[in-house]
């Protein structure tokens, strides 16, 4: 459908034919009759996979825009991971099936929406459980210093993988309980008892009888002294330096225990007990530090011909946080940028928003090396490798038929700005995280343009991204209308809170249930699954519910109270909410009960409801957004993001019904079926069939940069340079 089609866009069948090459890779897993060896292989495979594959269906799988292939990751050395897995796993434990006991619900849920403090009353003093004791052991790297953080204890009925990797929003999840650890020193311990809140089962007393594999972790916290706010304990980090776009190992500094086998028994009266006395789980292993692959994939801060690394210490953020805050940009420079012929050329800048990713990935990677893998054998990871190479070929081509970048030479940068609440700040100013928007727009972007000959003017800047990056791209021209001239937002996070996924924060009483006098119907939070890696073909949108809003939020509450889970709902709260008196984000709703706080909802509306702000400030924003804002969402988005986009379109188009707004809205369907997360707009194969999300998510640059080039050239002020970069 475009002049780049012969190189860039291929149908599934055509791609399979192209990639049918002999695979140079052999089976890495030798076979043995020894079940012990077979089990060890499964374990080691799981440890490696946990670094490069998402097992968290909401926190990670929802946000895979720009996923790089497994071969693109630089992780801790294999030997260190192997050693750690051997230490953590109890290899002598037999395989045990999860018991199908009575999962009777006990306990009473009560809570308060004030100040964000949640309270859970479990099964009470009548419970037979004496509790699980978690002790801080001797960790040479830590010495005798005290540790504050969140302890999480995971339980599962099998030993096929590490328990710390088995918790998710999906039906396959294991069990987790969580509690805060305050100033633990080696030898100190805390006890998880019947009042300790858990997910999916709320209390230890709900555990069915049987044998469980148990492992604990401790996510460390740091005491931050933010300007004008109380000293506050927050996660030291939510990411691993080797992570790729939502996929991480445990953050550096995470403490881990070995896997322990415990048995739960039930008395004649139904009370549950742990078999044996004095069960102690000891945290004595430290997550190995990960190595960054660097922007170019060649090692930390090692640049290539085309991909450059730029880091700045933000004065705005460092002053606000009371500690040094560094921002990073991975910059893909245009073909010809370093050639004498174009030495005086200056270029537009496009920011590709998305999750933290130390390696450049702007909705598809960039690789100068032609792959040798076979997609029929190695699947979607191989497809990603091929499309990374296609982008390199397109980017460096001077053939106007083969390359969409002829006449559209630009700087294309990904940026990293993780925060203690999440892997990304959402690129706006906020009460809880400080002036990230200003730091990016006023410090980082000018630094990129200065270093790599950017034009340095708002008319020559654009933004693009999907999901989290889609919201950020939508927000840029709303909050900084003079600094951006084009925005392409795919499957954006909620752009209005009339549908905060499935919740109407302004009208509903409760975030977890539909309003009704006589029914209690739970609100869905996640359906069908992520379609971005479904290849070949499409994932069918059956509407199957994977998790409810309540389940997702309760999981986060176990992983970290006070918006400290590093999870999706909690980062929205940290971005959109004011700061409460205890220094933590004010709860938009009680995390335990779902009761909505209408005063906080009003704050959200006035400060971050993008559709509301556009309507309120239409006289100022309308002319700026006309022709510059483009929004895409699947008709069956996995996280119900379709709803907010449609609400925003209806609201904005009602401002002046007789006149078009100039904003593009696209709700994606194929054969009458809605695209899921994350639809970024239509592209077609040679037969006119829409390509699936798994292909279009790899070609953001080819799809959007040519359109931005046209916009920039058409709207540039008189006398501006619209020639030097259009070769």
Residue, then its C-alpha position, 0 to 999 in steps of 0.5 A: x500500500x506504500x512505495x516501501x511495500x516491496x521491502x517493508x510490508x509482507x504478508x504472512x505467507x510471503x514472509x514465511x517463504x522468504x524466511x525458509x532458510x536452513x536453521x543454523x541452530x541445533x537443539x540446545x537440549x540434549x535428551x536423557x533418561x534421567x528425570x533429574x537432568x531433564x528437570x534441571x534443563x527445564x529449570x535452567x530454561x525457565x531462568x533464562x526465559x524469565x529474563x527475555x519473556x514476559x510471564x506477567x500478562x498485565x504488567x509486561x505483555x500489555x506493553x510490548x511495543x518495540x519488543x526486540x528479539x531474544x538474541x538482542x538482549x545482553x543479560x547477566x552471564x549465563x554461568x552466573x544465572x546457572x549458578x543462581x538457579x542451582x542455588x535457589x531450586x530444591x532439585x531433590x523435591x519431587x514433582x507435585x500436582x497442585x491439589x484441588x482442595x476446597x478454596x473456601x473464602x474466609x476473612x473480611x475485607x474492609x478498607x478506607x480510601x483516605x490517604x491511600x492506606x489499606x487494611x485487611x482483616x484476615x481469618x483472625x486469631x482462631x486460625x491454626x496458622x502460626x505464620x510463615x517466618x521470613x528471615x534476612x540472612x547473611x548477604x556478603x554484598x550488603x554487610x550488616x546494613x539495614x534493609x527496608x522494602x517489600x517482602x513477597x512470598x510465592x507459593x505453587x504446587x509444582x517445581x517446574x520453575x522458580x516461584x518468584x517467576x510464576x505470578x501473573x494476572x492470568x489463570x496460570x498464576x501462583x499464589x503470593x503474599x506480601x508484607x513490608x520489611x522495615x530496617x531488617x538486619x541480618x538475623x532479623x525476621x518478619x512473620x506472614x500470618x493469617x492477617x497478611x493479604x494475598x493474591x489470588x487467595x486473600x489469606x493463608x487460611x484459604x490455602x488448600x491442603x497439599x504440598x507447596x514450593x515456596x520462595x521469597x523475595x525482597x524488593x529494596x526501598x530507598x528513602x527519597x527526600x523530594x522537594x516539599x514532600x515528606x521523606x518517603x520510602x519508594x522502590x530503589x528501582x523497578x527495572x533491570x539495566x538489561x531489560x527490554x521494553x517491559x521485559x526485565x529480570x528482577x531489579x538489581x539488589x533484589x534479595x531472593x531465598x532458596x525454594x522451600x517445600x512446605x505442607x499444609x494440612x487441615x484439622x477435622x474442624x477445618x483449620x489449616x496448619x503448616x506441617x512441622x514447626x518453625x518454618x523459616x524462609x531465609x533471604x540470602x541471595x542477591x539478584x546478579x546485576x544485569x549488563x546494559x546492551x547499550x543503545x546500539x546493542x554493542x555494550x553500554x555506551x558503545x555507539x555504532x555508525x547509526x545509533x548514538x548514546x546521549x545522557x544528561x544529568x537533569x538539573x530540574x529533576x535532580x533538584x526536585x528529587x534531591x539526588x542525581x537523575x539521569x536521562x538517556x536518549x538512544x538516537x538513530x541518525x539519518x543515512x548521510x548524516x556523517x557524509x561531507x555532502x550533508x555536513x550542513x544539513x539539519x534534521x527534524x526530530x521524532x521521539x519514539x515513546x515507550x517503555x524503558x529499553x536500553x537498546x534502541x527500539x522504536x516500534x521495531x529494532x534496527x540491525x545492520x546484520x542480515x538474520x540467518x534464522x528460520x521463522x518456521x522453526x524459531x517463530x516470532x522472535x525470528x520475524x522480529x530479527x528480520x524486520x529489524x534488518x528491513x528497517x536498516x535496509x529502508x533507512x540506508x536506501x537511496x531508492x525512492x521506490x524501495x525506501x519510505x525515508x527518501x525525502x524524510x531524513x530525520x533523527x529518531x530517538x528513544x528515551x529512557x526515564x524510569x522512576x521509582x514507581x515504574x519503568x517510565x515517568x509518562x513524560x509529563x510533570x506530576x505532583x508525585x514524580x516532579x517535572x519530567x515533562x519539562x526535563x524531557x522537552x526543555x533539557x533532553x530534547x534540546x541536548x539531542x538536537x544540539x549534539x546531532x544537528x537537529x533543527x531545534x524548533x517545534x514545527x520540526x518535532x514529532x512524537x509516536x508510540x503505542x500503549x504507554x508510548x501512545x498516551x505520551x505521544x497524545x499528551x505531548x501536543x496537549x501539554x506542549x502544543x508549541x513544541x510538537x507538530x505531529x503526534x501518532x498515538x497507537x492504542x493509548x492508555x486512557x485518554x479520558x477517564x469516562x472510561x478508565x479502561x472499563x471504569x467511569x471515574x466520574x459516574x460510578x461509585x465503585x471501580x470494581x463493580x458495575x453500579x446496581x442496587x441488587x447485582x454485583x457484576x465485576x468489571x473486566x480488566x483484561x481480555x483475550x490476551x496480547x496479540x502483538x506477537x501472534x504470528x502468522x495470522x490474528x488472535x481471535x477476539x472472543x472476549x474471554x476475560x483473563x482478569x477483572x479490575x479487582x484482581x489486577x489491583x489486588x495483585x498490585x496491593x500484595x506486591x506493594x502498598x502505597x502505589x509501590x508495586x511497580x505495576x500499571x494501575x499504580x503508575x497511573x495513580x502516581x502520575x495522575x494523583x496529587x500527593x497525600x499527607x503521608x507523601x504517597x499518591x492519593x488513592x483514586x479508589x480504595x485499593x481493597x474495596x474499589x470505592x472511588x474518591x470523587x475529589x481525586x477524580x476531579x483532580x484527575x479530570x482537570x490535570x490529566x484527562x486529555x479529552x477534557x483538557x482539549x475541550x476546555x482549552x479548545x481555543x488554544x489547542x484546536x488550531x494546533x491539533x488540526x492535522x497534527x494528532x492521529x489516534x489509533x486503537x483496535x476495535x477489541x483492545x485487550x485492555x479496553x482502551x478502545x472505550x476511552x478513545x471513542x469517548x474522546x472522539x465523541x467529546x472533541x467532535x461535539x465541540x463544534x459539530x459543523x466543523x471538522x477537528x482535523x484530528x484523525x481517529x482510527x478504530x481497527x477491525x478486520x473481517x468484522x473483528x476488532x484488532x486487539x492490543x496494540x493496533x497502530x493503523x492499517x497496513x496491507x499485504x499485496x492482496x489487500x489484506x490488513x496485516x496483523x498487529x505482530x507485523x505492523x508493530x515492527x514498522x512504526x518508523x516506515x509508517x509514520x515518518x514519511x507522514x511527519x515529513x509531509x506535515x513538517x514541510x507543509x507547515x514550516x514557517x517562512x524561511x525555515x529549512x525544508x530542503x537540507x533534510x529532504x534528500 
